[in-house]
Amino acid sequence: MVLGKKSDFLQATGRYGEAEPLYLWAIKILVSALGWEHPNTQTSITNYLVAKLTALGKIQNPQEEGLKYLQEHPDEVQELLNEVFVLSNETGEVSNEGGGSSSEVKE
């Protein structure tokens, strides 16, 4: 998905503030199309969480520290997941009406 790739690029270049809304938009589309439990959705959520933790200064090197931090701080991860759920529901309505394969974001 292009949004996920762009978000990953922005995160890798230290532009976390720009990456966050794109991650949330990508998550919203993936949830609508594939559901919360799909591996692609889970990957996007993980990438968002690592970007958020980096932006908050909790981790310095996302590639090396990201997954370890997520595993070692389950309570904080749960709080961030709740935030993802709320924010992904506020970033516009995603519709896949008509049964087509493309999703449209309505703002």
C-alpha positions as CSV (number, residue, x, y, z in Angstrom):
1,M,0.0,0.0,0.0
2,V,1.4,3.4,-1.0
3,L,0.3,5.2,2.2
4,G,2.2,2.6,4.3
5,K,5.4,3.0,2.2
6,K,5.3,6.7,2.3
7,S,4.7,6.6,6.1
8,D,7.6,4.2,6.5
9,F,9.8,6.6,4.4
10,L,8.8,9.6,6.5
11,Q,9.5,7.7,9.7
12,A,12.9,6.6,8.4
13,T,13.8,10.2,7.6
14,G,12.7,11.4,11.1
15,R,9.5,13.1,9.9
16,Y,7.3,11.4,12.5
17,G,4.7,14.2,12.6
18,E,4.1,13.8,8.9
19,A,4.0,10.0,9.1
20,E,1.4,9.7,11.8
21,P,-1.7,10.8,9.9
22,L,-0.7,8.7,6.9
23,Y,-0.3,5.6,9.1
24,L,-3.7,6.2,10.6
25,W,-5.2,6.6,7.2
26,A,-3.6,3.4,6.0
27,I,-4.8,1.6,9.1
28,K,-8.3,2.8,8.5
29,I,-8.3,1.6,4.9
30,L,-6.7,-1.8,5.9
31,V,-9.2,-2.4,8.7
32,S,-12.1,-1.6,6.3
33,A,-10.8,-3.9,3.6
34,L,-9.1,-6.7,5.6
35,G,-10.1,-6.4,9.2
36,W,-8.1,-5.7,12.4
37,E,-6.5,-9.2,12.6
38,H,-5.1,-9.3,9.0
39,P,-1.2,-9.5,8.9
40,N,-1.0,-6.4,6.7
41,T,-3.1,-4.4,9.2
42,Q,-1.1,-5.7,12.1
43,T,2.2,-4.7,10.4
44,S,0.8,-1.1,9.7
45,I,-0.2,-0.8,13.4
46,T,3.2,-2.0,14.6
47,N,4.9,0.5,12.3
48,Y,2.7,3.2,13.6
49,L,3.4,2.3,17.2
50,V,7.2,2.3,16.6
51,A,7.0,5.7,14.8
52,K,4.9,7.1,17.7
53,L,7.3,5.8,20.4
54,T,10.2,7.3,18.4
55,A,8.5,10.6,18.2
56,L,7.8,10.5,21.9
57,G,11.5,9.9,22.5
58,K,10.9,6.5,24.1
59,I,13.2,4.8,21.5
60,Q,16.1,6.2,19.6
61,N,16.7,3.5,17.0
62,P,13.4,2.2,15.6
63,Q,14.9,-0.6,13.6
64,E,16.8,-2.1,16.6
65,E,14.7,-1.1,19.6
66,G,11.1,-0.9,18.3
67,L,9.8,-4.5,18.6
68,K,11.7,-5.1,21.9
69,Y,10.1,-2.0,23.4
70,L,6.7,-3.1,22.3
71,Q,7.2,-6.5,24.0
72,E,8.6,-5.1,27.2
73,H,5.9,-2.4,27.7
74,P,2.5,-4.1,27.2
75,D,0.5,-1.5,29.2
76,E,1.9,1.4,27.2
77,V,1.3,-0.5,24.0
78,Q,-2.4,-1.1,25.0
79,E,-2.8,2.6,25.6
80,L,-1.4,3.4,22.2
81,L,-3.6,0.7,20.6
82,N,-6.6,2.3,22.2
83,E,-5.5,5.6,20.7
84,V,-5.1,3.9,17.3
85,F,-8.6,2.6,17.5
86,V,-10.1,6.0,18.4
87,L,-8.0,8.0,15.9
88,S,-8.5,5.6,13.1
89,N,-12.3,6.0,13.6
90,E,-12.0,9.8,13.6
91,T,-9.9,10.3,10.4
92,G,-12.7,10.1,8.0
93,E,-15.1,7.5,6.8
94,V,-13.7,4.7,4.6
95,S,-16.3,3.2,2.3
96,N,-16.1,0.1,0.2
97,E,-19.7,0.3,-1.1
98,G,-20.7,-1.6,-4.1
99,G,-18.4,-4.5,-3.3
100,G,-15.5,-3.1,-5.4
101,S,-11.9,-3.7,-4.4
102,S,-10.9,-0.1,-4.0
103,S,-11.6,1.9,-0.8
104,E,-12.5,5.6,-0.8
105,V,-11.9,7.9,2.0
106,K,-14.5,10.5,2.7
107,E,-13.7,13.5,4.8
